[in-house]
């Protein structure tokens, strides 16, 4: 087919078509989880983040400049922390605050319909910090661990932490770190809210570097967790793994390039990329080739299980797949193929 065939197909998509594709993602998640790819009975952690799909030129409908000062689209993404599968995605422009409340409402409803455990926890960075979002999570019965922006009020709260309250934690060579917690109160009257604020401070210990940066640097987040500050901070820092899932979505599923000049065509492209991203993970998990909690990489699965140098021949009306004898991942391929073929039909 001509290279323009796909773009012609995508440009026919409207907002309604994109929402239908989005419903397909929800249904595939439900079916995959029923087959055994879903979370267990423990608390399910959801990582929410935004990224930038950079574009060039002024013909990209809906592209805008965000906090990165780069022209592009800024989709919202929510991933499962344990598997890296994308649970919900929404293409949009603007800052990371736009559309977060509605996005979370759709996300939680989707994973609960799919069979998620009762206990859910959402992790996010400072771009999503807002009282409105936390109120929404509380209404939905979802825990949270959200970074706050260091403003004047937060700095004043950090300054009030007693010196003996800081607990040292492990930190890479050449630096030191400690964590502490405090109750942070914001607003007045009916709008007054109190949060558990966990603060991590870091600084360099090398004398030459410390002469340039002698002060502590602070990172604070509000959380609904009741664990000790060290455990809570370790859990919050694990939010960084969402970047690995986003990178694999771009490099392994095609989101690195946004092909069309029309917004809804690119929204459909994002949805198709999410489907491809998730199918790779379900193939790895349900096929039995995933090892422990190792994060799935699309390129690895494609090389070992999909892009095999084989040939399909027909002998006496019986199709036969001929593969190389010395293929190093032959056992993994046959195991995955057998397990996937034996999966029951889910409706």
C-alpha positions as CSV (number, residue, x, y, z in Angstrom):
1,X,0.0,0.0,0.0
2,X,1.0,3.6,-0.5
3,X,2.5,5.4,2.5
4,X,-0.4,7.8,2.5
5,X,-3.0,5.0,2.9
6,X,-2.7,4.9,6.7
7,X,-2.9,8.7,7.0
8,X,-5.9,8.7,4.7
9,X,-7.6,6.2,7.0
10,X,-6.7,8.1,10.2
11,X,-7.9,11.4,8.9
12,X,-11.4,10.0,8.6
13,X,-11.6,9.6,12.4
14,X,-13.7,11.9,14.4
15,X,-14.0,12.5,18.2
16,X,-16.6,9.7,18.4
17,X,-14.4,7.2,16.5
18,X,-11.5,8.0,18.9
19,X,-13.8,7.3,21.9
20,X,-14.8,4.0,20.3
21,X,-11.2,3.1,20.0
22,X,-10.7,4.1,23.6
23,X,-13.5,1.7,24.6
24,X,-11.6,-1.0,22.7
25,X,-8.6,-0.5,25.0
26,X,-10.9,-0.8,28.1
27,X,-12.4,-4.0,26.8
28,X,-9.0,-5.6,25.9
29,X,-7.7,-4.8,29.4
30,X,-10.7,-6.5,30.9
31,X,-10.3,-9.6,28.8
32,X,-6.6,-9.8,29.3
33,X,-7.0,-9.5,33.1
34,X,-9.6,-12.3,33.1
35,X,-7.1,-14.5,31.3
36,X,-4.5,-14.0,34.1
37,X,-2.7,-10.8,33.1
38,X,-4.4,-8.7,35.8
39,X,-3.1,-7.5,39.2
40,X,-3.3,-9.7,42.3
41,X,-5.3,-9.1,45.4
42,X,-2.8,-6.6,46.9
43,X,-2.9,-2.8,46.4
44,X,-2.6,-1.9,42.7
45,X,-0.3,1.1,42.0
46,X,-1.1,3.4,39.1
47,X,1.4,5.9,37.8
48,X,0.1,8.9,36.1
49,X,2.3,11.3,34.0
50,X,2.3,13.4,30.9
51,X,4.8,13.4,28.1
52,X,5.5,15.5,25.0
53,X,5.3,14.2,21.5
54,X,7.3,16.9,19.7
55,X,6.3,18.0,16.3
56,X,7.7,20.6,13.8
57,X,6.0,23.1,11.7
58,X,2.7,24.9,12.1
59,X,0.4,22.4,10.2
60,X,-0.1,20.2,13.2
61,X,-3.6,20.8,14.4
62,X,-3.8,21.3,18.2
63,X,-0.1,21.3,18.8
64,X,1.0,23.8,21.5
65,X,3.9,24.9,23.6
66,X,3.9,23.4,27.1
67,X,6.2,23.6,30.2
68,X,9.0,22.1,28.1
69,X,9.0,25.1,25.7
70,X,8.7,22.6,22.8
71,X,6.0,22.5,20.2
72,X,4.0,19.3,20.4
73,X,1.2,17.3,21.8
74,X,1.0,16.6,25.6
75,X,-0.9,13.3,26.2
76,X,-1.9,12.1,29.6
77,X,-0.9,8.6,30.4
78,X,-1.7,6.2,33.2
79,X,0.3,2.9,33.6
80,X,0.2,-0.1,35.9
81,X,3.4,0.1,38.0
82,X,3.9,-3.7,38.1
83,X,3.6,-4.4,34.4
84,X,4.0,-1.1,32.5
85,X,0.8,-1.6,30.5
86,X,-1.0,1.6,29.7
87,X,-4.4,1.7,31.4
88,X,-5.7,5.0,30.0
89,X,-4.4,7.6,27.5
90,X,-5.7,11.0,26.3
91,X,-4.2,13.2,23.7
92,X,-4.4,16.9,24.5
93,X,-2.5,20.1,24.4
94,X,-1.6,22.5,27.2
95,X,-0.3,22.0,30.7
96,X,-0.5,18.8,32.8
97,X,-3.3,20.3,34.9
98,X,-5.8,20.3,32.1
99,X,-8.2,17.4,32.1
100,X,-6.7,15.6,35.0
101,X,-9.8,15.3,37.1
102,X,-12.0,13.8,34.3
103,X,-9.1,11.6,33.2
104,X,-8.8,10.1,36.7
105,X,-12.5,9.5,37.0
106,X,-12.5,7.6,33.7
107,X,-9.3,5.7,34.7
108,X,-10.6,4.5,38.1
109,X,-14.0,3.5,36.6
110,X,-12.1,1.5,33.8
111,X,-9.8,-0.5,36.1
112,X,-12.6,-1.3,38.5
113,X,-14.8,-2.6,35.7
114,X,-11.8,-4.6,34.5
115,X,-11.4,-6.3,37.9
116,X,-8.8,-4.3,39.8
117,X,-8.5,-4.9,43.5
118,X,-10.4,-2.8,45.9
119,X,-7.2,-1.0,47.1
120,X,-5.8,1.4,44.6
121,X,-3.1,4.0,44.9
122,X,-2.2,6.8,42.4
123,X,1.3,8.2,42.1
124,X,1.9,11.5,40.2
125,X,4.4,14.3,40.0
126,X,4.1,17.9,40.8
127,X,2.3,18.8,37.6
128,X,-0.9,17.1,39.0
129,X,-0.8,18.6,42.5
130,X,-4.2,20.2,43.2
131,X,-6.8,20.1,45.9
132,X,-9.4,19.3,43.4
133,X,-7.6,16.1,42.3
134,X,-7.0,14.9,45.8
135,X,-10.7,15.5,46.7
136,X,-11.6,13.5,43.6
137,X,-9.4,10.6,44.7
138,X,-10.8,10.7,48.2
139,X,-14.4,10.6,46.8
140,X,-13.4,7.6,44.7
141,X,-11.7,5.8,47.6
142,X,-8.2,5.8,46.0
143,X,-5.0,6.4,47.9
144,X,-2.5,8.9,46.6
145,X,1.2,9.9,46.6
146,X,1.6,13.2,44.8
147,X,4.5,15.6,44.6
148,X,3.9,19.2,45.6
149,X,5.5,22.3,44.2
150,X,7.9,24.0,46.6
151,X,6.3,27.4,47.1
152,X,6.4,29.8,50.0
153,X,3.9,27.9,52.2
154,X,5.7,24.6,51.6
155,X,9.0,26.2,52.5
156,X,7.6,27.6,55.7
157,X,6.3,24.1,56.6
158,X,9.6,22.5,55.9
159,X,11.4,25.1,58.0
160,X,9.3,24.1,60.9
161,X,10.6,20.5,60.9
162,X,12.6,19.7,64.0
163,X,16.3,18.8,63.4
164,X,15.9,15.5,65.3
165,X,13.0,14.5,63.0
166,X,15.1,13.8,60.0
167,X,15.9,10.1,59.4
168,X,18.9,9.3,57.2
169,X,18.3,7.1,54.2
170,X,20.6,5.4,51.7
171,X,21.9,7.6,48.9
172,X,24.4,7.2,46.0
173,X,28.0,7.8,46.7
174,X,29.0,11.5,47.0
175,X,25.7,12.6,48.6
176,X,23.5,12.2,51.7
177,X,19.8,12.3,52.2
178,X,17.2,12.2,54.9
179,X,13.4,12.2,55.2
180,X,10.9,13.6,57.7
181,X,7.2,14.2,57.9
182,X,4.9,16.9,59.0
183,X,1.2,17.8,58.8
184,X,0.7,20.5,56.2
185,X,-2.5,22.6,56.5
186,X,-3.7,24.7,53.6
187,X,-6.6,27.0,53.2
188,X,-9.0,28.6,55.7
189,X,-12.5,27.9,56.9
190,X,-14.4,25.3,54.9
191,X,-11.6,25.1,52.4
192,X,-9.0,24.2,55.0
193,X,-7.3,20.8,54.4
194,X,-4.6,18.9,56.2
195,X,-2.3,16.5,54.5
196,X,0.6,14.3,55.5
197,X,3.6,15.9,54.0
198,X,6.7,13.7,53.6
199,X,9.9,15.7,52.8
200,X,13.2,14.3,51.4
201,X,16.3,16.5,51.6
202,X,19.5,15.8,49.7
203,X,22.9,17.4,49.3
204,X,26.4,16.6,48.0
205,X,29.2,15.6,50.4
206,X,32.2,16.1,48.1
207,X,34.0,19.2,49.5
208,X,34.6,20.7,46.1
209,X,30.9,20.3,45.0
210,X,29.6,21.2,48.5
211,X,31.4,24.6,48.2
212,X,29.2,25.4,45.2
213,X,26.0,23.9,46.5
214,X,26.1,23.9,50.3
215,X,22.4,24.0,50.9
216,X,19.9,21.2,51.2
217,X,17.6,20.5,48.3
218,X,14.0,19.5,49.2
219,X,11.5,17.2,47.5
220,X,8.1,17.0,49.1
221,X,4.9,15.0,48.5
222,X,1.6,14.5,50.1
223,X,0.4,11.0,50.7
224,X,-2.5,9.0,52.2
225,X,-0.1,6.2,53.2
226,X,0.3,5.4,56.9
227,X,3.7,3.7,56.6
228,X,6.9,5.1,58.1
229,X,8.5,8.0,56.2
230,X,11.4,5.9,54.9
231,X,9.1,3.3,53.4
232,X,6.7,5.9,52.1
233,X,9.6,7.8,50.4
234,X,10.9,4.7,48.8
235,X,7.5,3.9,47.4
236,X,7.1,7.4,46.0
237,X,10.5,7.4,44.3
238,X,9.5,4.2,42.5
239,X,7.1,6.4,40.5
240,X,10.1,7.0,38.2
241,X,9.5,3.7,36.5
242,X,6.6,5.3,34.5
243,X,9.3,7.0,32.4
244,X,10.5,3.5,31.2
245,X,6.9,2.6,30.1
246,X,6.6,5.9,28.3
247,X,9.9,5.5,26.6
248,X,8.9,2.0,25.4
249,X,5.6,3.4,24.2
250,X,7.5,5.8,22.1
251,X,10.3,3.7,20.8
252,X,8.5,0.3,20.7
253,X,5.0,1.3,19.7
254,X,5.4,4.3,17.4
255,X,4.4,7.2,19.6
256,X,7.8,8.9,19.0
257,X,6.4,10.3,15.8
258,X,2.9,11.8,15.4
259,X,2.1,11.3,11.7
260,X,-0.9,13.5,10.8
261,X,-1.7,17.1,10.7
262,X,-5.2,16.5,12.2
263,X,-5.8,16.3,15.9
264,X,-8.2,13.4,15.9
265,X,-6.1,11.4,13.5
266,X,-3.2,11.7,15.9
267,X,-5.5,10.8,18.8
268,X,-6.4,7.6,17.0
269,X,-2.7,7.0,16.4
270,X,-2.1,7.3,20.2
271,X,-4.8,4.8,20.9
272,X,-3.4,2.3,18.4
273,X,0.0,2.7,19.9
274,X,-1.4,1.9,23.3
275,X,-3.0,-1.2,22.0
276,X,0.2,-2.4,20.4
277,X,2.1,-1.5,23.6
278,X,-0.3,-3.5,25.8
279,X,-0.5,-6.5,23.5
280,X,3.3,-6.9,23.6
281,X,3.2,-7.0,27.4
282,X,0.3,-9.4,27.5
283,X,2.1,-11.7,25.1
284,X,5.2,-11.7,27.3
285,X,3.2,-12.3,30.4
286,X,0.6,-14.8,29.3
287,X,3.1,-16.5,27.1
288,X,5.3,-17.2,30.2
289,X,8.4,-15.5,28.9
290,X,8.5,-12.7,31.5
291,X,10.9,-13.3,34.3
292,X,9.8,-12.1,37.7
293,X,9.2,-8.4,38.0
294,X,11.4,-7.6,35.0
295,X,9.9,-4.8,32.9
296,X,8.9,-5.9,29.4
297,X,10.7,-4.1,26.5
298,X,8.9,-4.1,23.1
299,X,12.1,-4.5,21.1
300,X,13.1,-7.6,23.0
301,X,9.8,-9.3,22.5
302,X,9.6,-8.3,18.9
303,X,13.1,-9.8,18.2
304,X,12.5,-13.0,20.2
305,X,8.8,-13.8,19.5
306,X,7.5,-11.8,16.6
307,X,10.2,-10.9,14.0
308,X,11.4,-14.5,13.4
309,X,13.2,-15.4,10.2
310,X,10.7,-18.1,9.2
311,X,8.7,-19.1,6.2
312,X,5.1,-20.4,6.0
313,X,4.7,-23.2,3.5
314,X,1.7,-25.2,2.3
315,X,2.2,-28.9,1.9
316,X,-0.9,-31.0,0.9
317,X,-3.2,-28.3,2.2
318,X,-1.5,-28.2,5.6
319,X,0.2,-24.9,6.5
320,X,3.6,-25.4,8.1
321,X,5.8,-22.7,9.7
322,X,9.5,-23.4,9.1
323,X,11.8,-21.7,11.5
324,X,15.6,-21.7,11.8
325,X,17.1,-24.7,13.7
326,X,19.6,-22.6,15.7
327,X,17.2,-19.9,16.8
328,X,18.4,-19.1,20.4
329,X,14.9,-18.3,21.6
330,X,13.2,-21.3,20.0
331,X,12.1,-22.8,23.3
332,X,10.6,-19.5,24.5
333,X,8.8,-19.1,21.2
334,X,7.2,-22.5,21.3
335,X,6.3,-22.1,25.0
336,X,4.6,-18.8,24.4
337,X,2.8,-20.0,21.3
338,X,1.5,-23.1,23.1
339,X,0.3,-21.1,26.1
340,X,-1.4,-18.4,24.0
341,X,-3.1,-21.1,21.8
342,X,-4.5,-22.7,25.0
343,X,-6.1,-19.6,26.3
344,X,-9.8,-19.8,26.6
345,X,-12.2,-17.6,24.7
346,X,-13.2,-14.7,26.9
347,X,-16.4,-12.7,26.2
